[in-house]
């Protein structure tokens, strides 16, 4: 059997690299399958959509799954079973990035189950795979007859030394001050997410525009591929919804004005929800006597009544400039906050904005507490991480708890990115932040950012600047062309609006963002307006935060671990650890500290943590004893350990002693060593002798006595001057003087 003929299209990136999209060779029983390749990185994406919707389903049951195969990078999984297990947080985040762009592009009335599966099957460290995942998913759908308003694609844009580039390597990613993922169709931006190092709004818009140019190239390649394959058109026919126009008209006629009146009367979430529900129940009551008719119309009424609520709220905002809780579009809800709420935590805060509340705690740990990241792409220890929890009681619901949701992973990651920029590089701690959402009515992830800032400052973490966050919304009307940007949106405004745009930052710039757009054709003017309005709201919230605490505490709390970092030569690591860890374990036990050693190049980095600074200092002293290396020319305070006729042996550190020769004690000649064992003496380390023994001196630390003056006419000291007055060369011995000839005694008679 011959190898099937594949269809291939190529995309050339701005830097000259090529992306190929291939179909027709792998996974041919799926509705659509493609292999996307850039360098040595390859993704296989497949899509399957059922022909019909399941009974009672009135939404799109779309599943996007992304998995990294460890064989892609030539690695075996490090877990107990040695096989890929549940998806990592990074894989979940990639799933969300793709899902958020794909989902709005399916028709609203298409309810058949759709499953998109993306696998990393080869990895090249020069190409990050998540940047290609959106392209792969869209291309797999684009070549099928599945109803879809795409294609779309995604691009990861970074800025390094002022230059924007697309789809970077992992190494370059670490150097960037802008890192954003942008998802878009040919005409519209659909999704933006990323982190930045305090950039301006204009710099962010520039990066988004740069990404869109690259995305358009990828979309055109998908269109060419779909044309080659030839089965993308016409799209399959479907009928997943039934409608009753008579019921629709009746619901609008009898309910719209009532809903509008409730919407424009300021109320809280629970009260408003009860009033909306009462209007719907009142409408259904007219069918109560006929149970069969009631059962028939109820599903229709629920759908049409939702549309009435949505339109009433939108028109109220556009026409009356009033929101559900009575605010105008720019006003931020009332805020209150408190720190040091939890006595047992190392730092804690409550942040409440309107009906959204986060209780956040900070825990400080050592390098041993770091979050170990083990993936195909990277293996490293994460020293700062944030976990976000969204319990059902926060929205007044009772529902099953089924582990950490994708939403919780995504919201936690956004808050972590927002705060990462202000964690100092020299921070010695592993920092874990946990945000428990206690109430939710709009933008709990931004409440987490604000509470996280407060809790970090309460914990004494020396963040560079406070960070705040705000969620922006958008209401548009295609018929009239009117639009309004909303600051600090409610949950209903998120659900019924056209945009959810979260922006975080310091007073000096943006640190993270996340945007989802639910309509086609959003202009850059609207996006710029949203960013500038978000800046005003962000600064307002920042002022409220700093009223509670403006700068970090000077030190960590008494019960929090104190951390000291020291460095030793790499050769001493084994001596500190000891055989089988005996020495370091005993040291930790004796000083009640936690000691972690990490080899970094030619040095050993030691972290010592504990709650008692005196015991930490004791641990430092013990380590210094083990790793002591005397420095020539340095002065040490030593102890006499042995006295001999020719000098004294002085210990300048535990296990390190040298000879203080009797001639090096005083400038004057001594007949006896003037010390006893145990005496303390200050000495200078002079180096080593020919036998590698330490030489110590005390007399060089004493003032040298002046030389005695010679009496008038006294001969020169031997070895200083020759008879002719010249200095004798060094080392030359004086010669015996011969008597003059005329002074020689005569032997004649």
C-alpha positions as CSV (number, residue, x, y, z in Angstrom):
1,X,0.0,0.0,0.0
2,X,1.4,3.4,-1.0
3,X,1.7,6.4,1.3
4,X,-1.4,8.6,0.8
5,X,-1.0,11.9,-1.0
6,X,-1.1,14.8,1.4
7,X,-2.3,18.3,0.9
8,X,0.1,20.9,2.2
9,X,0.1,24.7,2.7
10,X,2.9,27.0,3.9
11,X,2.9,30.1,6.0
12,X,6.0,32.4,6.1
13,X,6.4,34.3,9.4
14,X,7.8,37.8,9.7
15,X,11.2,36.4,10.7
16,X,11.4,34.0,7.7
17,X,10.5,30.8,9.5
18,X,7.9,28.6,7.8
19,X,4.8,26.8,9.2
20,X,3.4,24.0,7.2
21,X,-0.2,22.7,7.5
22,X,-0.7,19.1,6.2
23,X,-3.8,16.9,5.9
24,X,-4.7,13.6,4.2
25,X,-2.0,11.4,5.8
26,X,-3.0,10.9,9.5
27,X,-6.2,10.2,11.4
28,X,-8.4,10.1,8.3
29,X,-11.5,8.7,10.1
30,X,-11.9,12.0,12.0
31,X,-14.1,14.6,10.3
32,X,-10.9,16.7,10.0
33,X,-7.3,16.2,10.9
34,X,-4.1,18.3,10.2
35,X,-0.5,18.2,11.2
36,X,1.0,21.7,11.8
37,X,4.8,21.9,11.8
38,X,7.3,24.7,12.5
39,X,10.9,23.7,12.9
40,X,10.9,20.5,14.8
41,X,7.7,21.2,16.6
42,X,4.6,19.2,15.3
43,X,1.0,19.2,16.5
44,X,-1.7,16.8,15.4
45,X,-5.2,18.2,15.6
46,X,-8.5,16.3,15.0
47,X,-12.1,17.3,15.1
48,X,-15.3,15.2,15.2
49,X,-18.8,16.6,15.4
50,X,-22.0,14.6,15.8
51,X,-24.6,15.0,13.1
52,X,-27.4,15.7,15.6
53,X,-27.7,17.4,19.0
54,X,-28.5,15.3,22.0
55,X,-32.1,15.7,23.3
56,X,-32.7,18.7,25.6
57,X,-29.3,20.3,24.8
58,X,-29.7,24.1,24.1
59,X,-26.0,25.0,24.0
60,X,-22.8,24.1,22.2
61,X,-21.2,21.1,23.9
62,X,-17.7,21.9,22.7
63,X,-14.7,20.1,24.2
64,X,-11.1,21.3,23.4
65,X,-8.4,18.9,24.6
66,X,-4.7,19.6,24.4
67,X,-2.1,17.1,25.5
68,X,1.7,17.0,25.4
69,X,3.2,13.6,24.6
70,X,6.5,13.2,26.5
71,X,8.0,11.3,23.6
72,X,7.7,14.6,21.7
73,X,10.8,15.8,23.6
74,X,12.5,12.4,24.0
75,X,11.5,12.1,27.7
76,X,9.7,9.5,29.9
77,X,7.1,10.9,32.3
78,X,8.5,11.3,35.8
79,X,5.4,10.0,37.7
80,X,4.9,6.6,39.3
81,X,3.1,5.1,36.4
82,X,5.5,6.4,33.8
83,X,2.7,7.5,31.5
84,X,0.9,10.8,30.7
85,X,-1.7,11.4,33.4
86,X,-4.2,14.2,34.0
87,X,-3.5,17.4,32.1
88,X,-1.1,19.8,33.7
89,X,-2.0,23.4,34.4
90,X,-0.1,24.5,31.4
91,X,-2.0,22.1,29.2
92,X,-5.3,23.3,30.7
93,X,-4.4,26.9,30.0
94,X,-3.7,26.0,26.3
95,X,-7.1,24.3,26.1
96,X,-8.7,27.5,27.4
97,X,-6.8,29.7,24.9
98,X,-8.1,27.7,22.0
99,X,-11.6,27.2,23.3
100,X,-12.2,30.9,23.9
101,X,-11.5,31.7,20.3
102,X,-13.3,28.8,18.7
103,X,-16.5,28.9,20.8
104,X,-17.9,32.2,19.5
105,X,-17.3,31.2,15.9
106,X,-19.9,28.4,15.9
107,X,-23.5,29.3,15.0
108,X,-25.6,30.1,18.1
109,X,-28.2,27.5,17.1
110,X,-25.7,24.7,16.5
111,X,-25.9,22.2,19.5
112,X,-24.2,19.0,18.2
113,X,-21.4,17.8,20.3
114,X,-18.0,18.8,19.0
115,X,-14.7,17.4,20.1
116,X,-11.3,19.0,19.2
117,X,-8.2,17.1,20.2
118,X,-4.7,18.5,19.9
119,X,-1.5,16.6,20.6
120,X,2.1,17.7,20.7
121,X,3.8,14.9,18.9
122,X,7.3,16.5,18.4
123,X,9.0,19.3,20.3
124,X,11.7,21.7,19.2
125,X,12.9,24.0,21.9
126,X,13.1,26.9,19.4
127,X,9.3,26.8,18.8
128,X,6.7,26.9,21.6
129,X,3.8,24.6,20.8
130,X,0.9,26.5,22.3
131,X,1.4,29.3,19.7
132,X,0.4,26.7,17.0
133,X,-2.5,25.0,18.9
134,X,-5.1,27.5,17.7
135,X,-4.0,27.3,14.1
136,X,-4.1,23.5,14.2
137,X,-7.6,23.4,15.8
138,X,-9.0,25.9,13.3
139,X,-7.4,24.2,10.3
140,X,-8.8,20.8,11.3
141,X,-12.3,22.4,11.4
142,X,-11.8,24.6,8.3
143,X,-11.4,21.6,6.0
144,X,-14.7,20.0,7.1
145,X,-18.3,20.7,6.5
146,X,-18.9,21.5,10.2
147,X,-20.7,24.9,10.5
148,X,-18.1,27.4,11.5
149,X,-17.6,31.1,11.1
150,X,-13.9,30.9,10.9
151,X,-11.1,30.2,10.1
152,X,-9.3,31.8,13.0
153,X,-5.7,31.5,14.3
154,X,-3.6,32.6,17.2
155,X,-0.1,34.2,17.5
156,X,2.2,34.7,20.5
157,X,3.9,38.0,20.4
158,X,6.8,39.1,22.5
159,X,8.9,42.2,22.7
160,X,12.7,41.9,23.3
161,X,14.9,45.0,23.4
162,X,12.0,47.0,21.9
163,X,11.5,44.7,18.9
164,X,8.3,42.7,18.4
165,X,8.5,39.2,17.2
166,X,6.1,36.2,16.8
167,X,6.1,32.7,18.2
168,X,9.3,32.8,20.2
169,X,11.5,30.1,21.6
170,X,11.3,29.3,25.4
171,X,14.7,31.0,25.9
172,X,13.6,34.2,24.2
173,X,10.3,34.1,26.2
174,X,12.3,34.7,29.4
175,X,13.8,37.9,28.0
176,X,10.6,39.5,26.9
177,X,8.9,42.5,28.5
178,X,5.6,41.8,26.6
179,X,4.2,38.3,26.2
180,X,0.7,38.1,24.8
181,X,-1.4,35.5,22.9
182,X,-3.8,37.0,20.4
183,X,-6.6,35.0,18.8
184,X,-8.5,36.5,15.8
185,X,-10.4,36.0,12.6
186,X,-9.5,37.8,9.4
187,X,-11.6,40.8,10.4
188,X,-11.8,40.8,14.3
189,X,-9.7,40.3,17.4
190,X,-11.5,37.6,19.5
191,X,-9.1,37.0,22.4
192,X,-6.1,38.5,24.1
193,X,-4.2,37.2,27.1
194,X,-0.8,37.8,28.4
195,X,1.6,39.5,30.8
196,X,3.7,42.6,30.6
197,X,6.2,44.6,32.5
198,X,4.3,47.8,33.1
199,X,3.7,48.8,29.5
200,X,1.5,51.6,28.3
201,X,-1.9,51.1,26.6
202,X,-0.5,52.2,23.2
203,X,2.3,49.7,23.4
204,X,-0.3,47.0,24.1
205,X,-2.4,48.0,21.0
206,X,0.8,48.0,18.9
207,X,1.5,44.4,19.9
208,X,-2.1,43.3,19.2
209,X,-2.0,44.9,15.7
210,X,1.4,43.2,15.0
211,X,-0.2,39.8,16.0
212,X,-3.2,40.4,13.7
213,X,-1.0,40.9,10.7
214,X,0.6,37.4,11.3
215,X,-2.8,35.8,12.0
216,X,-4.2,36.9,8.6
217,X,-1.4,35.0,6.8
218,X,-2.3,31.9,8.7
219,X,-6.0,32.3,8.0
220,X,-5.3,32.7,4.2
221,X,-3.3,29.4,4.3
222,X,-6.2,27.6,5.9
223,X,-8.5,28.9,3.2
224,X,-6.2,27.7,0.5
225,X,-6.0,24.3,2.2
226,X,-9.7,24.0,2.5
227,X,-10.1,24.8,-1.2
228,X,-7.6,22.0,-2.1
229,X,-9.4,19.4,0.1
230,X,-12.7,20.3,-1.4
231,X,-15.2,19.1,1.3
232,X,-15.5,22.3,3.3
233,X,-18.4,23.6,1.2
234,X,-21.3,23.4,1.4
235,X,-21.6,23.2,5.2
236,X,-23.8,20.4,6.6
237,X,-27.4,21.2,7.2
238,X,-28.7,21.0,10.7
239,X,-31.8,21.8,12.7
240,X,-31.1,21.8,16.4
241,X,-33.7,24.2,17.6
242,X,-37.5,24.4,17.4
243,X,-39.2,27.7,17.8
244,X,-42.7,29.0,18.3
245,X,-43.0,32.5,16.9
246,X,-46.4,33.0,18.5
247,X,-44.9,32.3,22.0
248,X,-41.9,34.5,21.2
249,X,-44.1,37.4,20.3
250,X,-46.2,37.0,23.3
251,X,-43.2,36.8,25.7
252,X,-41.8,40.0,24.3
253,X,-45.1,41.8,24.3
254,X,-46.1,40.9,27.9
255,X,-42.7,40.9,29.6
256,X,-40.3,43.4,28.0
257,X,-41.7,46.6,29.8
258,X,-41.8,44.8,33.1
259,X,-38.3,43.5,32.8
260,X,-37.0,46.9,31.7
261,X,-38.6,48.5,34.8
262,X,-36.9,46.0,37.1
263,X,-33.6,46.4,35.3
264,X,-33.6,50.2,35.7
265,X,-34.5,50.0,39.4
266,X,-31.2,49.6,41.3
267,X,-31.1,46.4,43.3
268,X,-28.6,43.7,44.5
269,X,-28.0,40.5,42.6
270,X,-30.3,38.3,44.7
271,X,-33.2,40.8,44.8
272,X,-33.0,41.5,41.1
273,X,-32.9,37.7,40.2
274,X,-36.0,37.1,42.3
275,X,-37.9,39.9,40.5
276,X,-36.9,38.7,37.1
277,X,-37.9,35.1,38.0
278,X,-41.3,36.4,39.3
279,X,-42.1,38.0,36.0
280,X,-41.4,34.8,34.1
281,X,-43.4,32.7,36.6
282,X,-46.3,35.2,36.2
283,X,-46.2,34.7,32.5
284,X,-46.2,30.9,32.8
285,X,-49.1,31.0,35.3
286,X,-51.6,31.6,32.4
287,X,-50.8,28.0,31.2
288,X,-51.0,26.4,34.7
289,X,-54.4,24.9,34.2
290,X,-53.2,22.9,31.2
291,X,-50.2,20.8,32.3
292,X,-49.6,19.5,28.8
293,X,-49.5,23.0,27.3
294,X,-47.4,24.3,30.2
295,X,-44.8,21.6,29.6
296,X,-44.8,22.5,25.8
297,X,-44.3,26.2,26.2
298,X,-42.0,26.3,29.2
299,X,-38.7,25.5,27.2
300,X,-39.7,28.2,24.6
301,X,-40.5,30.8,27.3
302,X,-37.1,30.2,29.0
303,X,-35.2,30.9,25.8
304,X,-37.3,33.9,24.7
305,X,-37.4,35.4,28.2
306,X,-33.6,35.2,28.4
307,X,-33.5,37.3,25.2
308,X,-35.9,39.8,26.7
309,X,-33.7,40.2,29.8
310,X,-30.6,40.6,27.6
311,X,-32.2,43.3,25.3
312,X,-33.8,45.2,28.1
313,X,-30.5,45.5,30.0
314,X,-28.6,46.5,26.9
315,X,-31.1,49.2,25.8
316,X,-31.3,50.6,29.3
317,X,-27.5,51.1,29.4
318,X,-27.4,52.5,25.8
319,X,-30.4,54.8,26.1
320,X,-30.6,55.8,29.8
321,X,-26.9,55.4,30.7
322,X,-28.0,53.4,33.8
323,X,-26.8,50.0,34.9
324,X,-28.5,47.2,36.8
325,X,-27.2,48.5,40.2
326,X,-27.8,52.1,39.4
327,X,-24.3,53.1,38.4
328,X,-23.2,55.0,35.3
329,X,-20.8,53.2,32.9
330,X,-17.6,54.6,34.5
331,X,-18.4,54.3,38.2
332,X,-16.6,51.6,40.3
333,X,-18.6,49.8,43.0
334,X,-17.9,50.6,46.7
335,X,-14.7,49.0,48.0
336,X,-13.5,48.0,51.5
337,X,-10.5,46.0,52.5
338,X,-8.7,44.7,55.6
339,X,-5.4,43.1,56.3
340,X,-4.0,40.8,59.0
341,X,-7.4,39.0,59.2
342,X,-6.0,35.5,59.7
343,X,-3.7,35.2,62.7
344,X,-2.2,31.9,61.5
345,X,-1.3,32.9,58.0
346,X,2.0,34.7,57.2
347,X,-0.1,37.4,55.4
348,X,-3.8,37.8,54.7
349,X,-6.3,40.2,53.4
350,X,-10.0,40.6,52.6
351,X,-10.9,42.6,49.5
352,X,-14.6,43.4,48.8
353,X,-15.8,45.3,45.8
354,X,-19.6,45.4,45.5
355,X,-20.9,41.8,45.8
356,X,-17.5,40.3,45.0
357,X,-15.2,39.2,47.8
358,X,-11.8,37.5,48.1
359,X,-10.2,36.2,51.2
360,X,-6.5,35.7,50.3
361,X,-3.7,34.3,52.3
362,X,0.1,34.2,51.8
363,X,2.4,31.4,52.9
364,X,6.2,31.8,52.9
365,X,8.4,28.8,52.5
366,X,11.9,27.6,51.4
367,X,13.2,26.3,48.1
368,X,11.9,22.9,49.3
369,X,8.3,24.2,49.0
370,X,8.7,25.3,45.4
371,X,6.1,24.1,42.8
372,X,7.9,21.5,40.7
373,X,7.1,21.9,37.0
374,X,7.8,18.8,34.9
375,X,6.6,19.0,31.3
376,X,7.9,18.3,27.8
377,X,8.9,22.0,27.5
378,X,10.5,22.7,30.8
379,X,11.6,21.3,34.1
380,X,12.0,23.9,36.9
381,X,10.9,25.0,40.3
382,X,8.3,27.7,40.5
383,X,9.0,30.0,43.5
384,X,5.9,32.1,43.2
385,X,2.5,30.7,42.5
386,X,-1.2,31.4,43.1
387,X,-4.2,29.2,43.6
388,X,-7.7,30.4,43.1
389,X,-10.8,28.6,44.5
390,X,-14.4,29.3,43.5
391,X,-16.7,27.4,45.9
392,X,-20.4,27.1,44.9
393,X,-21.6,29.1,48.0
394,X,-20.0,32.2,46.5
395,X,-22.9,32.4,44.1
396,X,-25.5,31.1,46.4
397,X,-25.5,27.6,44.8
398,X,-25.4,24.1,46.0
399,X,-23.6,21.9,43.5
400,X,-21.1,19.0,43.5
401,X,-17.4,19.6,44.0
402,X,-15.5,17.9,41.2
403,X,-11.9,19.0,41.7
404,X,-10.2,22.1,40.3
405,X,-12.1,23.4,37.3
406,X,-10.5,24.8,34.1
407,X,-11.9,28.1,35.1
408,X,-10.2,28.1,38.4
409,X,-6.9,27.2,36.8
410,X,-7.3,30.1,34.3
411,X,-8.4,32.7,36.8
412,X,-5.5,31.8,39.1
413,X,-3.0,32.0,36.3
414,X,-4.2,35.5,35.3
415,X,-3.8,36.7,38.9
416,X,-0.4,35.1,39.2
417,X,0.8,36.8,36.0
418,X,-0.5,40.1,37.3
419,X,1.6,39.9,40.5
420,X,4.7,38.2,39.1
421,X,6.0,41.5,37.7
422,X,6.3,43.1,41.2
423,X,7.9,40.2,43.1
424,X,11.6,41.3,43.6
425,X,14.3,39.2,41.9
426,X,16.2,38.9,45.1
427,X,13.2,37.5,47.0
428,X,14.5,34.6,49.1
429,X,11.2,32.9,49.8
430,X,8.9,30.5,48.0
431,X,5.6,32.3,48.0
432,X,2.2,30.7,47.7
433,X,-1.0,32.8,47.5
434,X,-4.4,31.2,47.9
435,X,-7.5,33.2,47.0
436,X,-10.9,31.9,48.3
437,X,-13.8,33.6,46.6
438,X,-16.5,34.1,49.3
439,X,-18.9,36.2,47.1
440,X,-19.0,36.6,43.4
441,X,-20.9,39.0,41.2
442,X,-18.4,40.0,38.6
443,X,-14.6,39.8,38.2
444,X,-13.5,37.6,41.1
445,X,-10.1,37.2,39.4
446,X,-9.5,41.0,39.7
447,X,-10.6,40.9,43.3
448,X,-7.9,38.2,43.7
449,X,-5.2,40.5,42.3
450,X,-6.2,43.3,44.7
451,X,-6.4,41.0,47.7
452,X,-3.1,39.3,46.7
453,X,-1.4,42.7,46.7
454,X,-2.7,43.5,50.1
455,X,-1.8,40.1,51.5
456,X,1.8,40.3,50.1
457,X,2.4,43.6,51.7
458,X,0.9,42.3,55.0
459,X,3.3,39.4,54.9
460,X,6.3,41.7,54.6
461,X,7.1,40.7,51.0
462,X,8.9,43.7,49.5
463,X,6.9,44.0,46.3
464,X,8.2,46.8,44.1
465,X,4.7,48.4,43.6
466,X,1.1,47.6,44.5
467,X,-1.1,46.1,41.7
468,X,-4.8,46.4,41.1
469,X,-7.1,45.0,38.5
470,X,-10.5,45.8,36.8
471,X,-12.9,44.0,34.5
472,X,-14.3,46.0,31.6
473,X,-17.4,45.3,29.6
474,X,-19.0,46.4,26.3
475,X,-22.6,46.9,25.1
476,X,-23.2,47.4,21.4
477,X,-26.2,47.8,19.1
478,X,-25.7,46.9,15.5
479,X,-28.9,48.7,14.4
480,X,-28.2,52.1,15.9
481,X,-24.4,51.8,15.9
482,X,-24.3,52.9,19.6
483,X,-21.8,51.4,22.0
484,X,-20.8,51.9,25.7
485,X,-17.8,50.6,27.6
486,X,-18.5,49.6,31.2
487,X,-16.1,49.7,34.1
488,X,-16.1,47.1,36.8
489,X,-18.8,44.8,35.3
490,X,-21.4,42.7,37.2
491,X,-21.9,39.1,36.5
492,X,-25.0,39.8,34.5
493,X,-23.2,42.4,32.4
494,X,-20.5,39.8,31.6
495,X,-23.1,37.2,30.7
496,X,-25.3,39.5,28.6
497,X,-22.6,41.8,27.3
498,X,-20.3,41.7,24.3
499,X,-16.9,41.8,25.9
500,X,-15.0,40.8,29.1
501,X,-11.7,42.6,29.3
502,X,-9.7,42.3,32.4
503,X,-6.7,44.6,32.9
504,X,-4.2,44.7,35.8
505,X,-1.3,47.0,36.5
506,X,0.6,49.4,38.7
507,X,0.4,53.1,38.7
508,X,3.0,53.0,35.9
509,X,1.7,50.4,33.5
510,X,-0.1,47.2,32.6
511,X,1.2,43.9,34.0
512,X,-1.4,41.4,32.7
513,X,-4.6,41.3,30.6
514,X,-7.3,38.9,29.5
515,X,-9.9,39.7,26.9
516,X,-12.8,37.8,25.4
517,X,-14.9,39.4,22.6
518,X,-18.3,37.9,21.7
519,X,-19.1,39.9,18.6
520,X,-17.5,40.2,15.2
521,X,-15.9,43.4,14.0
522,X,-14.7,45.1,17.2
523,X,-12.8,48.2,16.1
524,X,-9.5,49.3,17.6
525,X,-11.2,52.5,18.6
526,X,-13.4,50.6,21.0
527,X,-10.5,48.6,22.3
528,X,-8.5,51.8,22.9
529,X,-11.4,53.4,24.7
530,X,-11.7,50.3,26.9
531,X,-8.0,50.4,27.8
532,X,-8.0,54.1,28.7
533,X,-11.2,53.8,30.8
534,X,-9.7,50.7,32.4
535,X,-6.6,52.8,33.4
536,X,-8.8,55.3,35.2
537,X,-10.6,52.5,37.1
538,X,-7.4,50.7,37.9
539,X,-5.9,53.8,39.5
540,X,-9.1,54.5,41.5
541,X,-8.9,50.9,42.9
542,X,-5.2,51.3,43.6
543,X,-5.9,54.4,45.7
544,X,-8.4,52.4,47.7
545,X,-5.9,49.6,48.3
546,X,-3.1,51.9,49.5
547,X,-5.5,53.5,52.0
548,X,-5.5,50.2,53.8
549,X,-1.7,49.6,53.5
550,X,0.6,51.7,51.3
551,X,3.9,49.9,51.6
552,X,5.0,46.4,52.6
553,X,5.7,45.7,56.3
554,X,9.4,46.2,57.1
555,X,9.8,42.6,58.2
556,X,7.9,39.3,58.1
557,X,5.6,38.5,61.1
558,X,7.0,36.9,64.2
559,X,5.6,33.5,63.4
560,X,6.6,33.6,59.8
561,X,9.9,32.0,58.7
562,X,12.9,34.2,58.5
563,X,15.1,33.4,55.5
564,X,18.8,33.9,55.0
565,X,20.6,33.0,51.8
566,X,24.4,32.3,51.8
567,X,26.8,31.0,49.3
568,X,29.7,28.6,49.7
569,X,32.3,27.1,47.3
570,X,30.8,24.1,45.5
571,X,33.6,21.9,46.9
572,X,32.1,22.3,50.4
573,X,28.6,21.1,49.6
574,X,29.4,17.5,50.5
575,X,31.0,18.6,53.8
576,X,27.9,20.5,54.9
577,X,25.6,17.6,53.9
578,X,27.8,14.9,55.4
579,X,27.7,11.2,54.8
580,X,24.1,10.2,54.2
581,X,22.9,13.7,55.1
582,X,24.1,13.2,58.7
583,X,25.6,16.6,59.3
584,X,22.9,18.7,57.8
585,X,20.1,16.7,59.5
586,X,21.7,17.1,62.9
587,X,22.3,20.8,62.2
588,X,18.6,21.3,61.3
589,X,17.6,19.5,64.5
590,X,20.0,21.4,66.7
591,X,19.0,24.8,65.4
592,X,15.3,24.1,64.6
593,X,15.8,25.4,61.1
594,X,15.1,24.2,57.5
595,X,18.3,24.1,55.4
596,X,18.2,23.6,51.6
597,X,21.3,23.5,49.4
598,X,21.3,24.0,45.7
599,X,24.3,23.7,43.4
600,X,24.5,26.6,41.0
601,X,27.6,26.6,38.8
602,X,30.7,26.9,40.9
603,X,28.8,27.8,44.1
604,X,26.5,26.2,46.5
605,X,23.4,28.3,47.4
606,X,22.2,27.7,50.9
607,X,18.8,28.8,52.2
608,X,18.3,28.8,56.0
609,X,14.8,29.4,57.3
610,X,13.3,29.4,60.7
611,X,11.2,31.5,63.0
612,X,14.0,32.3,65.5
613,X,16.7,34.6,64.1
614,X,19.2,33.6,66.9
615,X,18.9,30.0,65.9
616,X,19.3,30.9,62.2
617,X,22.5,32.8,63.2
618,X,23.7,29.7,65.0
619,X,23.1,27.6,61.9
620,X,25.1,30.2,59.8
621,X,28.0,30.1,62.3
622,X,28.1,26.2,62.2
623,X,28.1,26.3,58.4
624,X,30.9,28.9,58.4
625,X,32.9,26.7,60.6
626,X,32.5,23.8,58.2
627,X,33.3,25.8,55.1
628,X,35.9,28.1,56.6
629,X,38.8,29.0,54.2
630,X,41.3,31.5,55.6
631,X,42.2,34.5,53.5
632,X,45.8,35.6,53.3
633,X,46.2,39.0,54.9
634,X,43.0,38.7,57.0
635,X,43.1,39.2,60.8
636,X,41.4,36.5,62.9
637,X,40.7,36.2,66.6
638,X,42.0,32.7,67.6
639,X,42.4,30.5,70.6
640,X,45.6,28.9,71.8
641,X,45.2,25.1,71.6
642,X,48.8,24.0,72.3
643,X,52.0,25.6,73.6
644,X,55.4,24.5,72.5
645,X,58.9,25.8,73.1
646,X,59.1,27.2,69.6
647,X,55.6,28.8,69.5
648,X,51.9,28.2,70.0
649,X,49.3,26.5,67.8
650,X,46.3,28.8,67.4
651,X,42.9,27.8,66.1
652,X,41.3,30.5,64.0
653,X,38.2,28.4,63.3
654,X,36.9,25.0,64.2
655,X,39.3,22.4,62.7
656,X,41.6,25.2,61.3
657,X,44.8,26.0,63.2
658,X,48.3,27.3,62.5
659,X,51.6,27.9,64.1
660,X,52.3,31.2,65.8
661,X,56.1,31.0,65.9
662,X,57.8,32.5,69.0
663,X,59.6,34.9,66.7
664,X,56.2,36.2,65.4
665,X,54.8,37.1,68.8
666,X,56.7,40.2,69.7
667,X,59.2,42.4,67.9
668,X,61.5,41.9,70.9
669,X,63.3,38.6,71.3
670,X,61.4,36.2,73.6
671,X,62.9,33.2,75.5
672,X,59.5,31.8,76.4
673,X,56.0,31.7,74.8
674,X,53.8,34.0,76.9
675,X,50.5,32.0,76.4
676,X,48.6,29.2,78.0
677,X,46.1,26.9,76.4
678,X,42.7,28.7,76.1
679,X,44.1,32.2,75.7
680,X,42.6,34.3,73.0
681,X,45.0,36.0,70.6
682,X,44.6,38.2,67.5
683,X,46.7,37.0,64.6
684,X,47.2,37.7,60.9
685,X,47.2,34.9,58.4
686,X,50.5,35.2,56.4
687,X,50.1,32.3,54.0
688,X,51.5,28.8,53.9
689,X,55.1,27.5,54.3
690,X,56.8,25.1,52.0
691,X,55.1,22.2,53.7
692,X,51.6,23.8,53.2
693,X,51.4,24.7,56.9
694,X,49.6,27.9,58.0
695,X,51.9,30.8,59.1
696,X,50.4,33.2,61.6
697,X,51.9,36.4,63.0
698,X,50.9,38.7,65.9
699,X,53.8,41.1,65.8
700,X,52.8,42.5,62.4
701,X,49.7,43.8,64.1
702,X,51.9,45.7,66.7
703,X,53.7,49.0,66.1
704,X,57.3,48.4,65.1
705,X,59.7,49.8,67.7
706,X,62.1,52.5,66.4
707,X,65.8,51.5,65.8
708,X,68.2,52.8,68.4
709,X,70.4,55.8,67.2
710,X,74.2,55.3,66.9
711,X,76.6,57.3,69.1
712,X,78.7,59.9,67.2
713,X,81.7,58.2,65.5
714,X,80.4,54.7,66.1
715,X,81.2,52.3,63.2
716,X,78.6,51.4,60.8
717,X,76.4,48.4,61.5
718,X,77.8,45.4,59.6
719,X,76.2,45.0,56.2
720,X,75.0,48.6,55.7
721,X,77.8,50.7,54.0
722,X,81.0,49.9,52.3
723,X,84.2,52.0,53.0
724,X,83.6,54.0,49.9
725,X,80.2,55.1,51.2
726,X,78.2,53.0,48.7
727,X,75.5,50.6,49.9
728,X,76.7,47.0,49.7
729,X,74.7,44.9,47.3
730,X,72.1,42.8,49.1
731,X,73.4,39.4,50.2
732,X,77.1,40.4,49.7
733,X,79.3,39.6,52.7
734,X,81.8,42.1,54.0
735,X,85.4,41.2,53.0
736,X,88.4,41.2,55.4
737,X,90.4,44.5,54.9
738,X,94.1,44.2,53.9
739,X,96.7,46.3,55.7
740,X,98.3,49.1,53.6
741,X,101.8,48.5,52.2
742,X,103.4,51.4,54.0
743,X,102.0,50.0,57.3
744,X,103.5,46.6,56.8
745,X,106.1,45.9,59.5
746,X,109.7,45.7,58.0
747,X,111.6,42.5,58.4
748,X,114.9,44.1,57.5
749,X,117.6,44.8,60.1
